[in-house]
């Protein structure tokens, strides 16, 4: 049995506390130190009988988190106190009211937020975890310090996971790679993000991590010699310009090296940019930009730059507040080297993110990128209709996506995630502009709404009161804000059409001697393999469920005696079997990627997905694509460890799939004829016209149309309606 030396432990706790006060990034006043001392004493009292899995006193954990908050992130005394107290309410007899009386409302509120987040992690179901992440992110706008302290808490837990069982290490590490590392990246905590990623790799792929770690250590001396050689050639020029500077190397993280090896399919030796060279210079804020370009000029006088690799984050800072000038030059021995040029202020913001950003913010300065991002995030978070798993996946993509900068017609600069389209741009300007987007001009030319924007593009949105979002927009929108608004609009439009469809169904059933009551509706929903009555009414309105299909339903109900015997075996089926049959009848085709490719696949045994489930594809080494449910217990692990092998997948109802059909129309020409034809097609039948061309010759006309239709029945109805137009002689399918 191990003998605990209480005196030694108390000395260690006191030592850690003294270090905490020394390393604080902010200048602590006497009142600050008094408050921190009270928080420290409260934490020691609350955790006095508790120990971590490793056997050390539990209170060392909140002290360590407070040290990360103080030094690595650089938050104030309020945050340090909240970090010290973050587990007190959850793990002891202290209540939130006790903390409010001792420390005030702000600290109590932050601790309350941290306690709520801590209680979320106990759910094992992936969809519940995703919903919990959504709730956690809602605290961002209340007080971003809640999330920052939570990230610090996660970092210390990752640093001290060795005492945990291996399965728990993998679970926590996967969750960290899935959400906490990207979140740290987005908030601007780059150092912490890097450490979280490396620790995540260490606990999910130990052999890979150890191998790469050893290789990096072996090349450390070589890198130092290279940096010295590189610096020697430019130091004299920098000194002659009387620039105060420091040159140092920044090694690439092990996780980044691993990621590049996998994505580029190269070996360790073929990863050339294993480190970058950073030049940090002293400057007054008003001279920073001038000096950065002067240093750029000096570096490129000695080394040839790659013009395609210039990144000016000084003129256009990232939305995290990050500023720097990045250039890639051909260094000694013919190697490409990235050089990062930053002032001390820029360096501090890059290292400490949020805290330094607000330290340097002056007076009534305009809203910065982080606040704008938080406000946009709120729109996506507050959409209750979006599936939580989909939200977290989209959110994760937006966290890690690189930024592009585009211009409005007035010359204002807008930041968007890489891969954004005019749809994303429109919704970033204003919701109403996005909702009524009809088209877009990029650099003065009309382009498809699916056009991927590039940095430097000037974008103009063409709007129309009649325009409304379509389902296709979801395929080429990137931002959470745009996707959230589009889904809301489509849902509202579907409800509107469903109301009209209900009245249509009432009239159609009356002719078939049926009454539109609850029993009939339920029978119809089951008969057509639908999920809800809303789906039924909607499909009646758009013509998918027509008179022919309703007559089949009526016929199936006609022979009551036969129907009774047919239904008897079904009574023995369990609910899951019935659900499987209903959904399979509705969704019969699985497609992959945004292009809806039809690929070979097989179902995974771990979650046994069925037709209609929310799923994704995982590219295996030997067995092709395996399909998993998004709620699969292995989903988080696969997403975090093998994101590059994940492909999107969705079920489609092949009877609802749109088809493009070419039509030829001939007839007698008259004024307003084209307008009448397009009105019949677009307004009355809700058909999308893809192409249209008309020509006239001595009083006759010929028309060529490409239209998007649901099925042959719908096409016949469309052609008949066009033929009924006065003057139209013939409509044929090309």
FIDOKE-257962 format. One line per 8 residues: number of its first residue (from 0); for each residue x, y, z of C-alpha. Coordinates in Angstrom, 3 decimals. Each point is the difference from the previous one (the first is absolute). Layout:
NUM> X/Y/Z; ...
***
This chain:
0> 0.000/0.000/0.000; 1.351/3.400/-0.992; 0.687/2.426/2.881; -1.172/3.527/-0.770; 2.349/2.786/1.100; -2.523/2.779/0.709; 2.665/2.580/0.791; 1.766/-0.566/-3.349
8> -3.322/0.227/-1.847; -0.849/3.295/1.750; 3.410/1.396/-0.954; -0.595/-1.007/-3.617; -3.450/1.663/-0.016; 1.471/3.214/1.505; 2.821/-0.027/-2.574; -2.455/-0.360/-2.893
16> -2.086/2.896/1.367; 3.046/2.300/0.217; 0.916/-0.874/-3.592; -3.544/0.870/-1.068; 0.373/3.523/1.373; 3.403/0.452/-1.666; -0.979/-1.112/-3.501; -3.176/2.024/-0.342
24> 0.003/1.793/-3.319; -2.134/2.891/1.268; 1.222/2.513/2.599; -1.637/-1.137/3.249; -1.042/2.619/2.549; -0.129/-0.587/3.758; -3.777/-0.559/-0.262; 0.580/-2.523/-2.822
32> 2.494/-1.951/2.105; -2.371/0.079/2.981; -2.827/-1.393/-2.169; 2.240/-2.707/-1.478; 1.158/-0.975/3.514; -3.641/-0.385/1.089; -0.731/-2.157/-3.077; 3.092/-2.108/0.721
40> -0.997/-0.555/3.663; -3.569/-0.883/-1.079; 1.261/-2.518/-2.565; 2.397/-1.594/2.548; -2.868/-0.338/2.502; -2.467/-1.353/-2.565; 2.390/-2.647/-1.356; 1.857/-0.848/3.248
48> -1.067/-3.672/0.020; 0.135/-0.576/-3.764; 2.730/-1.553/-2.127; 0.560/-0.460/-3.725; 0.353/-3.414/-1.664; 3.798/0.350/0.280; -0.283/0.368/3.799; 1.040/3.678/0.274
56> -2.203/2.550/1.855; -2.890/1.067/-2.239; 0.506/3.721/0.719; 3.187/-0.080/-2.104; -2.256/-0.373/-3.065; -1.914/3.317/0.383; 3.300/1.733/0.865; 1.538/-1.390/-3.215
64> -3.037/1.183/-2.010; 0.327/3.452/1.582; 3.708/0.059/-0.972; -0.911/-0.756/-3.632; -2.634/2.748/0.111; 2.503/2.447/1.512; 3.073/-0.698/-2.135; -0.943/-1.798/-3.226
72> -3.256/1.904/-0.597; 0.655/3.068/2.128; -3.407/0.660/1.510; -0.730/2.298/2.933; -0.491/-0.593/3.744; -3.709/-0.766/-0.507; 0.875/-2.850/-2.354; 2.783/-1.311/2.260
80> -2.476/-0.163/2.905; -2.625/-1.741/-2.163; 2.633/-2.531/-1.125; 0.955/-0.745/3.618; -3.680/-0.487/0.871; -1.177/-1.779/-3.174; -0.652/-3.403/1.685; -1.060/1.280/3.444
88> -3.786/-0.005/-0.523; 0.003/-3.379/-1.756; 2.310/-1.822/2.425; -0.673/1.512/3.442; -2.673/1.364/2.329; 0.566/3.589/-1.176; -3.005/1.403/-1.897; -0.228/2.619/-2.727
96> -1.549/2.412/2.534; 3.034/-0.498/2.271; 2.337/0.985/-2.855; -2.182/2.984/-0.938; 0.196/1.332/3.554; 3.764/-0.581/0.238; 1.107/1.069/-3.516; -2.822/1.912/-1.659
104> -2.381/-0.681/-2.892; 2.543/-0.127/-2.890; 2.215/-2.756/1.442; -3.056/-1.955/1.172; -1.508/0.212/-3.492; 3.207/-1.286/-1.655; 0.244/-2.887/2.507; -3.679/-0.800/-0.626
112> 0.687/-0.196/-3.761; 2.998/-2.285/0.605; -2.047/-2.236/2.339; -2.744/-0.397/-2.632; 2.550/-0.930/-2.684; 1.636/-2.517/2.348; -3.328/-1.748/0.615; -0.571/-0.416/-3.757
120> 2.906/-2.369/-0.615; -1.658/-3.004/1.651; -2.294/-0.747/-2.969; 1.328/-2.766/-2.238; -2.493/0.366/-2.873; 1.611/1.904/-2.873; -3.119/2.022/-0.843; -0.306/1.033/3.662
128> 3.702/0.893/0.071; -0.529/2.151/-3.074; -2.983/1.731/1.621; 2.135/0.564/3.086; 2.735/1.585/-2.107; -2.627/2.322/-1.459; -1.111/0.981/3.529; 3.618/0.490/1.010
136> 0.634/2.326/-2.937; -3.025/2.082/0.985; 2.067/1.193/2.988; 2.419/1.705/-2.431; -2.117/3.120/-0.289; -0.781/0.101/3.737; 3.656/0.032/1.015; 2.707/-1.380/-2.272
144> 2.178/-0.556/3.082; -2.142/-3.068/0.798; 1.194/-1.757/-3.167; 3.591/1.228/0.382; 0.254/-1.383/3.550; -1.626/-3.231/-1.210; 2.696/-0.294/-2.696; 2.688/0.547/2.678
152> -1.678/-2.683/2.137; 0.013/-2.385/-2.974; 3.685/0.758/-0.682; 1.039/-0.925/3.542; -2.130/-3.156/-0.108; 1.718/-0.973/-3.262; 3.409/0.666/1.575; -0.780/-2.326/2.940
160> -1.925/-2.898/-1.625; 2.630/-2.712/0.481; -1.695/-1.334/3.165; -3.281/-0.623/-1.863; -1.036/-3.270/-1.724; 0.924/-0.088/-3.686; -3.611/0.023/-1.261; -0.661/3.226/1.932
168> 3.166/1.552/-1.376; -1.157/-0.740/-3.564; -3.516/1.358/0.664; 1.195/3.254/1.595; 2.744/0.478/-2.599; -2.437/-0.560/-2.890; -2.456/2.474/1.490; 2.851/2.488/0.406
176> 1.061/-0.328/-3.644; -3.629/0.163/-1.110; -1.057/3.225/1.727; 2.426/1.542/2.541; 3.076/0.357/-2.246; -2.019/1.627/-2.835; -1.706/2.263/2.547; 3.370/1.093/1.434
184> 1.163/0.684/-3.576; -3.050/2.173/-0.734; 0.341/2.043/3.184; 3.657/0.625/-0.870; 1.662/-2.193/2.641; 2.474/-1.441/-2.509; 2.552/-1.326/2.506; -2.681/-1.840/1.970
192> -1.616/-1.289/-3.194; 3.370/-1.449/-1.077; 0.576/-1.703/3.356; -3.556/-1.409/0.051; 0.516/-1.472/-3.476; 3.361/-1.543/0.876; -1.368/-1.492/3.235; -3.066/-1.215/-1.901
200> 2.240/-1.846/-2.464; 2.108/-1.354/2.881; -3.051/-1.689/1.568; -1.739/-1.161/-3.198; 3.009/-1.188/-2.045; 2.793/-0.517/2.526; 2.417/-1.831/-2.311; -0.309/2.646/-2.715
208> 0.454/2.801/2.529; 3.085/-1.566/1.608; 1.596/-0.719/-3.384; -0.508/3.563/-1.262; 1.018/1.501/3.345; 3.319/-1.870/-0.133; 0.614/1.055/-3.596; -0.700/3.651/0.789
216> 2.406/-0.153/2.970; 2.719/-1.468/-2.255; -0.315/2.875/-2.500; -0.067/2.748/2.668; 3.763/0.696/-0.216; -0.139/0.145/-3.788; -2.890/2.505/0.169; 1.835/2.265/2.456
224> 3.074/0.056/-2.288; -2.220/0.829/-2.992; -1.728/2.873/1.848; 3.419/1.412/1.016; 1.175/-0.197/-3.630; -3.194/1.677/-1.240; 0.169/2.777/2.640; 3.675/0.795/-0.550
232> -0.660/1.266/-3.535; -2.660/2.550/0.998; 1.120/1.104/3.483; 2.465/2.617/-1.270; -2.673/1.605/-2.212; -2.539/0.053/2.843; 2.543/1.573/2.385; 1.041/2.642/-2.542
240> -3.656/1.113/-0.118; 0.094/0.228/3.837; -2.879/-2.465/0.353; -0.276/-1.674/3.412; -0.944/-3.603/-0.689; 0.254/-3.638/1.028; 0.250/-2.951/-2.420; -1.122/-3.442/1.148
248> -1.247/-3.260/-1.451; -3.507/-1.355/0.430; -0.067/-3.799/-0.421; -3.024/-1.513/-1.712; -2.139/-2.010/2.433; 0.123/-3.792/-0.104; -3.739/-0.085/-0.777; 0.508/2.383/-2.955
256> 2.868/-2.102/-1.360; -2.157/-3.136/0.300; -2.925/1.767/-1.680; 2.180/1.144/-2.918; 1.477/-3.507/-0.415; -3.519/-1.461/-0.234; -1.677/2.663/-2.164; 2.943/0.394/-2.412
264> 0.934/-3.723/0.149; 3.670/0.779/0.696; 2.634/-1.321/2.394; 1.470/1.886/2.969; 3.102/0.936/-2.028; -2.200/1.456/-2.758; -1.678/2.469/2.384; 2.224/2.990/-0.688
272> -1.656/2.718/2.118; 0.629/-1.625/3.382; 0.703/3.414/1.463; -0.478/3.704/-0.711; 2.222/2.958/0.786; -1.586/2.801/1.991; 1.287/3.598/0.103; -1.509/1.926/2.935
280> 0.821/3.723/0.003; -0.519/2.912/2.407; -2.140/2.858/-1.262; -2.499/2.672/0.880; -3.441/-1.056/-1.227; -0.199/2.758/-2.619; 3.311/-1.168/-1.582; -0.735/-3.757/0.019
288> -1.173/-0.353/-3.588; 2.846/2.116/-1.405; 2.640/-2.032/1.893; -1.566/-3.341/-0.983; 0.333/0.818/-3.701; 3.523/1.333/0.569; 0.986/-3.343/1.557; -1.740/-1.752/-2.913
296> 2.143/2.028/-2.395; 3.202/-0.921/1.860; -0.851/-3.735/0.071; -0.921/-0.082/-3.705; 3.207/1.877/-0.889; 1.913/-3.027/1.308; -2.424/-2.819/-0.848; -2.279/-0.396/-3.030
304> -3.689/0.020/1.049; -2.781/-2.254/-1.285; -2.586/2.587/-1.205; -2.850/-2.492/0.357; 0.705/-0.476/3.707; -0.262/3.590/1.267; -2.560/0.405/2.809; -0.708/3.544/1.191
312> -1.818/-0.416/3.314; 1.016/3.546/1.033; -2.138/1.898/-2.518; -2.812/-2.557/0.470; 0.262/-1.653/3.462; -1.657/-3.369/0.546; -3.324/-0.007/1.854; 1.872/-1.356/3.056
320> 1.963/3.280/0.106; 3.142/-1.701/-1.370; 2.378/2.374/-1.827; 3.265/-0.871/-1.772; 1.732/0.056/-3.355; 0.729/-3.514/-1.315; 2.424/-0.534/-2.868; 1.580/-3.147/-1.410
328> 3.535/0.383/-1.317; 2.643/-2.265/-1.526; 2.442/-0.344/2.897; 3.485/-1.500/0.250; 0.528/-3.433/-1.624; -2.950/0.599/-2.333; -2.692/-0.508/2.673; -3.304/1.894/0.139
336> -0.348/1.734/3.374; -3.025/1.821/1.415; 0.927/3.297/1.686; -2.510/1.608/2.377; 0.480/3.723/0.669; -1.771/1.374/3.105; 0.274/2.903/2.416; 0.155/-0.758/3.726
344> -3.657/1.025/0.291; -0.991/-2.324/-2.857; 2.057/-2.792/1.532; -1.730/0.422/3.349; -3.445/-0.214/-1.658; 1.102/-3.082/-1.972; 1.266/-1.705/3.177; -2.788/0.950/2.417
352> -2.938/0.696/-2.313; -3.056/1.447/1.721; 1.690/1.576/3.028; 2.697/1.895/-1.913; -2.508/0.992/-2.691; -2.119/1.827/2.561; 3.031/1.363/1.870; 0.964/1.941/-3.138
360> -3.546/1.011/-0.992; -0.349/3.759/0.167; -3.077/1.928/1.193; -3.005/-0.245/-2.318; 1.830/-1.940/-2.678; -2.237/-1.697/-2.572; -1.191/-3.529/0.654; 2.805/-2.478/-0.685
368> -0.158/-3.345/-1.736; -0.468/-2.098/3.149; -3.121/1.901/1.081; -1.416/-0.109/-3.535; 0.621/-3.738/-0.119; -1.721/-0.485/3.371; -3.056/1.911/-1.221; -0.179/-2.089/-3.197
376> 0.409/-3.169/2.028; -3.012/0.951/2.115; -2.255/-0.149/-3.088; 1.026/-3.576/-0.716; -0.234/-1.044/3.652; -3.514/1.358/0.446; -1.467/-1.997/-2.898; -1.872/-2.780/1.840
384> -0.856/-1.888/-3.189; 3.556/-0.947/-0.952; 1.171/-3.494/0.878; 2.585/0.344/2.795; 2.487/-2.451/-1.550; -0.177/1.864/-3.339; 0.493/3.281/1.849; 3.134/-1.187/1.827
392> 1.484/-1.404/-3.233; -0.645/3.272/-1.875; 1.233/2.025/2.954; 3.224/-2.042/0.171; 0.640/0.595/-3.704; -0.494/3.737/0.440; 2.372/0.022/2.979; 2.923/-1.358/-1.982
400> -0.742/1.532/-3.384; 2.453/2.534/-1.344; -1.301/3.469/-0.771; -0.482/1.882/-3.230; -0.565/3.730/-0.373; -2.470/1.356/-2.545; -1.256/3.489/-0.785; -3.508/1.463/-0.109
408> -0.929/2.254/-2.978; 0.841/2.993/2.256; 3.504/-1.329/0.712; -0.653/-1.262/3.558; 2.013/-3.084/0.955; -1.831/-3.138/1.190; 1.552/-3.128/1.514; -1.522/-3.405/-0.848
416> 1.070/-3.634/0.477; 1.927/-1.501/-2.908; -2.391/-1.726/-2.427; -2.758/2.585/0.492; -2.356/0.877/-2.849; -2.105/3.092/-0.852; -2.763/-1.525/2.157; 2.269/0.170/3.086
424> 1.011/3.542/-0.927; -3.652/1.078/-0.346; -0.967/-1.345/3.434; 3.118/1.548/1.558; -1.211/3.426/-1.174; -3.591/-0.369/1.236; -2.544/-2.791/0.429; -2.539/1.726/-2.256
432> 2.562/0.357/-2.810; 0.786/-3.705/0.294; -3.676/-0.967/0.010; -0.736/1.945/-3.203; 3.177/-0.797/-1.940; -0.756/-0.447/-3.675; 3.527/0.007/-1.410; 3.521/1.312/0.507
440> 2.707/1.911/-1.810; 3.648/-0.734/0.762; 2.483/2.543/-1.343; -2.778/1.465/-2.165; -1.077/-3.291/-1.631; -3.139/-2.018/0.771; 0.976/-3.358/1.530; -1.902/-3.048/1.343
448> -0.895/0.137/3.685; 2.152/-3.112/0.437; 3.171/1.883/-1.058; 2.736/-0.365/2.629; 1.345/3.427/0.930; 3.709/0.874/0.144; 1.823/2.652/1.996; -0.137/3.341/-1.796
456> -3.336/-0.653/-1.767; -2.482/2.881/-0.088; -3.483/-1.408/0.544; -3.350/1.598/-0.782; -3.282/-1.706/0.901; -3.035/0.383/-2.284; -3.251/-0.241/1.979; -3.666/-0.427/-0.821
464> -3.037/0.077/2.293; -1.274/-3.164/-1.720; 3.195/-2.006/0.587; 0.113/-2.525/2.826; 2.617/-2.558/1.137; -0.114/-3.433/-1.662; 1.238/-3.380/1.253; 2.929/0.215/-2.461
472> 1.418/2.923/1.966; 0.910/-2.355/2.846; 2.377/-1.844/-2.347; 2.090/3.092/-0.624; -0.132/1.995/3.202; 2.852/-0.269/2.507; -0.805/2.210/2.987; -2.182/-1.035/2.913
480> -1.941/3.256/-0.246; -0.990/-0.536/-3.645; -0.907/-3.675/0.464; -2.062/0.750/3.101; -2.032/2.720/-1.749; -0.498/-2.091/-3.159; -1.315/-2.953/2.016; -2.410/2.251/1.910
488> -1.308/1.472/-3.259; -0.453/-3.398/-1.666; -1.849/-1.289/3.048; -2.352/3.013/0.000; -0.632/-0.354/-3.749; -0.726/-3.696/0.375; -2.589/0.748/2.695; -1.644/2.587/-2.248
496> -0.230/-2.421/-2.925; -1.206/-2.734/2.351; -2.957/2.158/1.089; -1.079/0.335/-3.620; 0.617/-3.718/-0.540; -2.281/-0.889/2.900; -2.946/1.720/-1.669; 0.826/-1.700/-3.305
504> 0.099/-3.377/1.750; -3.357/0.652/1.673; -1.630/0.610/-3.401; 1.694/-3.009/-1.651; -1.000/-2.365/2.838; -3.581/1.267/-0.088; -0.232/-1.129/-3.643; 1.299/-3.433/1.075
512> -2.652/-0.210/2.780; 2.574/0.446/2.791; -0.077/2.488/2.852; 3.168/1.892/0.988; 0.129/-1.073/3.640; 2.839/-1.091/2.288; -0.368/-3.706/-0.844; 0.088/0.605/-3.775
520> 3.037/2.278/0.339; 1.874/-2.646/2.007; -0.901/-2.652/-2.583; 1.219/2.250/-2.831; 3.296/0.755/1.785; 0.653/-3.738/0.475; -1.145/-0.881/-3.537; 2.381/2.485/-1.642
528> 2.868/-0.761/2.402; 0.196/3.529/1.411; 0.969/1.303/3.429; -2.586/2.702/0.708; -3.278/1.435/-1.262; 1.967/3.120/-1.022; 1.945/-2.132/-2.519; -3.304/-1.363/-1.300
536> -1.620/3.422/-0.580; 3.201/1.392/-1.531; 0.290/-2.835/-2.522; -3.635/0.365/-0.993; 0.564/3.715/-0.668; 3.102/-0.456/-2.178; -1.682/-2.807/-1.946; 2.088/-2.965/1.144
544> -3.065/-1.664/1.517; -2.545/0.337/-2.792; -3.481/-1.385/-0.728; 1.394/-3.299/-1.327; 1.839/-0.724/3.245; -2.979/1.049/2.122; -2.224/-2.391/-1.978; 2.465/-2.810/0.773
552> -0.307/0.885/3.675; -3.801/-0.054/-0.266; 0.138/-3.384/-1.768; 2.213/-1.428/2.749; -2.665/1.002/2.510; -2.858/-1.309/-2.137; 0.145/-3.704/0.959; -0.250/0.214/3.787
560> -0.007/-3.770/0.484; 3.190/-0.549/-2.035; 1.610/3.011/1.628; -0.700/-1.483/3.449; 1.874/-3.226/-0.800; 2.850/1.934/-1.640; 0.460/2.115/3.091; -0.009/-2.899/2.517
568> 3.632/-1.140/-0.512; 1.158/3.597/0.268; -1.361/0.198/3.529; 2.771/-2.377/1.065; 2.720/2.333/-1.256; 1.737/2.147/2.544; 0.082/3.787/-0.304; 3.553/0.007/-1.368
576> -0.929/-2.356/-2.875; -2.988/2.143/-0.968; 2.119/3.159/0.199; 2.673/-1.671/-2.190; -2.596/-0.980/-2.645; -1.662/3.432/-0.043; 3.259/1.882/-0.351; 1.433/-2.428/-2.548
584> -3.116/0.474/-2.105; 0.644/3.735/0.013; 3.801/0.253/-0.240; 1.443/-2.562/-2.348; 3.261/1.456/-1.276; 3.223/0.987/1.803; 2.231/2.637/-1.601; 3.382/1.414/1.025
592> 1.675/3.462/-0.034; -1.653/3.246/-1.046; -0.153/-1.292/-3.566; -2.294/-2.849/1.136; 2.300/-2.650/-1.483; -1.315/-3.571/-0.095; 2.868/-2.130/1.397; 0.409/-3.575/1.233
600> -0.340/-0.334/3.777; -0.813/-2.366/2.850; -1.587/0.583/3.411; 2.125/-0.033/3.161; -0.826/-2.587/2.661; 0.651/2.344/2.939; -3.185/2.053/-0.501; -2.010/-1.851/-2.720
608> -1.404/3.027/-1.868; -3.246/-0.324/-1.914; -1.416/1.932/-2.936; -0.985/3.499/1.075; 2.451/0.252/2.932; 2.361/2.979/0.187; 3.262/-1.586/-1.185; 3.523/0.657/-1.245
616> 2.492/-2.044/-2.002; 3.392/-1.137/1.287; 2.642/-1.054/-2.564; 1.646/-3.143/1.379; 3.364/-1.383/-1.081; -1.222/-3.342/-1.429; -3.819/-0.017/0.083; -0.955/3.113/-1.984
624> -2.562/2.390/1.474; -1.607/-1.030/3.288; -3.185/1.863/0.926; -0.452/1.081/3.653; -2.839/1.792/1.750; 0.838/3.514/1.184; -1.068/-1.228/3.449; 2.406/-2.953/-0.234
632> 2.058/-0.443/3.211; 3.136/0.011/-2.179; -0.941/3.198/-1.868; 1.978/2.422/2.187; 3.081/-2.175/-0.093; -0.132/-0.390/-3.796; -0.661/3.713/-0.507; 2.897/1.040/2.198
640> 2.606/-2.543/-1.113; -0.841/-0.510/-3.667; -1.844/3.157/-1.098; 1.696/-0.169/-3.393; -1.685/-3.378/-0.663; -3.535/1.174/0.799; -2.431/0.620/-2.885; -3.455/1.519/0.355
648> -2.926/-2.272/-0.816; -3.761/0.335/-0.131; -3.062/-2.001/-0.907; -2.191/1.223/-2.808; -3.437/-1.027/-1.129; 0.677/-0.891/-3.613; -3.641/0.734/-0.762; 0.660/3.555/1.235
656> 3.271/0.431/-1.869; -0.001/2.909/-2.442; 0.691/-0.730/-3.666; 0.949/2.488/-2.700; -2.104/-0.485/-3.143; 0.286/1.780/-3.371; -3.274/1.073/-1.668; -0.681/1.378/-3.467
664> -3.015/2.268/-0.534; -1.441/1.216/-3.314; -2.973/2.257/-0.742; -1.313/3.354/-1.210; 1.959/3.061/1.108; -1.724/2.866/1.827; 0.943/2.745/2.485; 0.216/-1.332/3.574
672> 0.221/-3.668/-1.059; 3.376/-0.616/1.725; -1.209/1.690/3.176; -3.119/-2.199/0.075; 2.027/-3.199/-0.439; 2.516/0.900/2.738; -2.819/0.997/2.374; -1.721/-3.352/-0.489
680> 3.278/-1.825/0.668; 1.516/2.011/2.859; -2.940/1.520/1.878; -2.740/-2.581/-0.334; 2.038/-3.188/0.177; 3.063/1.094/2.032; 2.321/-1.426/-2.672; 3.557/1.263/-0.332
688> 0.964/1.100/-3.543; 3.677/-0.805/-0.578; 0.323/1.270/-3.626; -2.312/1.769/-2.409; 0.313/1.145/-3.644; -2.683/1.228/-2.442; 0.198/0.929/-3.686; -2.664/1.314/-2.418
696> -0.440/-0.365/-3.750; -2.827/1.694/-1.937; -2.617/-0.240/2.754; 1.019/-3.399/1.423; 2.267/-0.744/2.908; 2.272/-2.785/1.226; 0.997/-0.359/3.634; 2.606/-2.154/1.740
704> -0.307/-0.433/3.773; 1.918/-1.913/2.675; -2.142/-0.507/3.090; 0.465/-1.790/3.336; -2.830/-2.432/0.837; -0.727/-2.623/2.642; -1.184/-2.924/-2.130; -1.787/-1.045/-3.221
712> -3.481/0.657/1.405; 0.989/3.521/0.898; 1.592/0.457/-3.457; -3.175/-1.123/-1.804; -2.041/2.462/2.050; 2.432/2.792/-0.861; -0.063/-0.784/-3.731; -3.801/-0.145/-0.013
720> -0.281/3.404/1.690; 2.369/1.542/-2.567; -1.991/-1.552/-2.876; -3.161/1.619/1.393; 1.502/3.472/-0.523; -1.659/1.772/-2.915; 2.283/-0.076/-3.069; 2.196/-2.918/1.126
728> -0.174/-2.723/-2.632; 2.250/-2.736/1.346; 2.157/-0.838/3.049; 2.405/-2.932/-0.326; 2.769/-1.426/2.134; 3.367/0.313/-1.731
***
